[in-house]
Amino acid sequence: MFGTIVVGVDESGHADHAVQTVAKMAAETKDKVVVFHGVVVHHAKAAPYTTETKDDAQHLVDRYVTELIAAGISATGEVHRELEIGIGGGLIDAATNHQAGLLVVGTRGRSDLTSMLLGSVAHEVVHKSPLPVLVVPEMSGQDS
């Protein structure tokens, strides 16, 4: 149906819901899934730094890819360090580069004001993506 679905993940539990949703879709459509994780890079006077090691980032992506493959879904993963375009921009670029038909992100369920103040990858992707975006809401208090 979509050919390729790119799903953005982070270390929050909200990404679990997005991946579970993609798994259900791809199991029926036989679409390929690309699991994307952008490493947040902070800028300091001395040098850019991250709070996440390369191994931690790769382990996160590998865990989701393994889950998808175990469910019979064709899946690969990518870790990108985002310096200038941000995580949302990197996610859109990855989806464009893979000629994806759908981009999927989870949301933390923040209010519009909180998202505006703290930033929101989902908000950025919805407003900037040239391809369809599925935003999977937080499912607090429910089993998926």
C-alpha positions as CSV (number, residue, x, y, z in Angstrom):
1,M,0.0,0.0,0.0
2,F,2.7,2.5,1.0
3,G,5.8,0.7,-0.2
4,T,7.9,1.9,2.7
5,I,6.8,3.2,6.1
6,V,9.3,5.2,8.1
7,V,8.7,5.3,11.8
8,G,10.5,7.7,14.2
9,V,11.5,6.3,17.6
10,D,13.1,7.6,20.7
11,E,13.7,6.3,24.2
12,S,10.2,7.1,25.4
13,G,7.5,4.6,25.8
14,H,5.4,6.6,23.3
15,A,7.5,5.2,20.5
16,D,6.3,1.7,21.4
17,H,2.8,2.7,20.4
18,A,3.9,4.0,17.1
19,V,5.9,0.9,16.3
20,Q,3.0,-1.4,17.4
21,T,0.7,0.6,15.1
22,V,3.2,0.3,12.2
23,A,3.6,-3.4,12.8
24,K,-0.2,-4.0,12.5
25,M,-0.3,-2.0,9.3
26,A,2.7,-3.6,7.7
27,A,1.6,-7.1,8.6
28,E,-1.4,-6.5,6.4
29,T,0.1,-4.4,3.7
30,K,3.5,-6.1,3.5
31,D,5.1,-2.7,3.4
32,K,8.8,-2.4,4.3
33,V,9.5,-0.5,7.6
34,V,12.5,1.8,8.3
35,V,13.0,2.5,12.0
36,F,14.6,6.0,12.4
37,H,16.2,7.5,15.4
38,G,17.8,10.9,15.5
39,V,20.4,11.6,18.2
40,V,19.9,15.0,19.7
41,V,23.1,17.0,19.5
42,H,23.5,19.9,21.9
43,H,25.8,22.8,21.1
44,A,28.3,24.1,23.6
45,K,31.2,26.5,23.3
46,A,33.8,23.7,23.5
47,A,32.2,21.2,21.2
48,P,28.8,19.6,20.3
49,Y,27.8,16.8,22.7
50,T,25.0,14.3,23.2
51,T,23.5,12.7,26.2
52,E,23.2,9.4,24.3
53,T,26.0,7.1,23.2
54,K,26.2,5.6,19.7
55,D,25.7,2.2,21.3
56,D,22.6,3.2,23.2
57,A,21.0,4.7,20.0
58,Q,21.8,1.7,17.9
59,H,20.5,-0.7,20.6
60,L,17.2,1.2,20.6
61,V,16.8,0.9,16.9
62,D,17.9,-2.7,16.8
63,R,15.3,-3.6,19.5
64,Y,12.5,-2.2,17.4
65,V,13.8,-3.8,14.2
66,T,14.1,-7.2,15.9
67,E,10.5,-6.9,17.1
68,L,9.3,-6.1,13.6
69,I,11.3,-8.9,12.0
70,A,10.0,-11.4,14.6
71,A,6.5,-10.3,13.6
72,G,7.3,-11.2,10.0
73,I,7.8,-7.6,8.8
74,S,10.6,-6.5,6.5
75,A,12.5,-3.9,8.6
76,T,15.7,-2.0,8.8
77,G,17.0,0.7,11.1
78,E,18.9,3.9,10.9
79,V,20.5,6.2,13.5
80,H,21.3,9.8,12.5
81,R,23.0,12.6,14.3
82,E,21.1,15.8,13.7
83,L,23.1,19.0,13.8
84,E,21.4,21.6,11.6
85,I,18.0,20.4,10.5
86,G,16.8,18.9,13.8
87,I,15.1,15.5,14.5
88,G,12.0,16.4,12.6
89,G,13.9,17.5,9.5
90,G,16.1,14.4,9.7
91,L,13.0,12.2,9.9
92,I,11.4,13.9,6.9
93,D,14.7,13.6,4.9
94,A,15.0,9.9,5.8
95,A,11.4,9.3,4.6
96,T,12.0,11.2,1.4
97,N,15.3,9.4,0.7
98,H,13.5,6.0,1.1
99,Q,10.7,7.2,-1.1
100,A,8.3,6.3,1.8
101,G,4.6,6.5,1.3
102,L,4.0,7.2,5.0
103,L,5.8,8.7,7.9
104,V,4.7,7.6,11.5
105,V,5.5,9.3,14.8
106,G,4.3,9.0,18.3
107,T,3.2,11.9,20.5
108,R,3.7,12.5,24.1
109,G,0.3,14.1,24.4
110,R,1.6,17.6,25.3
111,S,-0.6,20.6,25.0
112,D,-0.1,23.0,22.1
113,L,1.5,25.5,24.5
114,T,3.9,23.0,25.9
115,S,4.8,21.8,22.5
116,M,5.4,25.3,21.3
117,L,7.7,26.0,24.3
118,L,9.5,22.7,24.4
119,G,9.3,21.7,20.8
120,S,7.6,18.8,19.2
121,V,9.0,16.5,16.6
122,A,5.4,15.3,15.7
123,H,4.3,19.0,15.3
124,E,7.2,19.8,13.1
125,V,6.8,16.7,10.9
126,V,3.0,17.3,10.5
127,H,3.6,20.8,9.3
128,K,6.7,20.3,7.1
129,S,6.4,16.8,5.6
130,P,5.5,16.6,1.9
131,L,4.2,13.1,2.5
132,P,1.4,11.7,4.6
133,V,2.0,11.6,8.4
134,L,0.3,9.4,10.9
135,V,0.6,10.6,14.5
136,V,0.0,7.9,17.0
137,P,-1.3,9.3,20.3
138,E,-0.2,8.3,23.7
139,M,-2.3,5.5,25.0
140,S,-2.2,6.1,28.8
141,G,-3.9,3.5,30.9
142,Q,-4.6,1.1,28.0
143,D,-2.9,-2.1,26.9
144,S,-2.1,-2.1,23.3
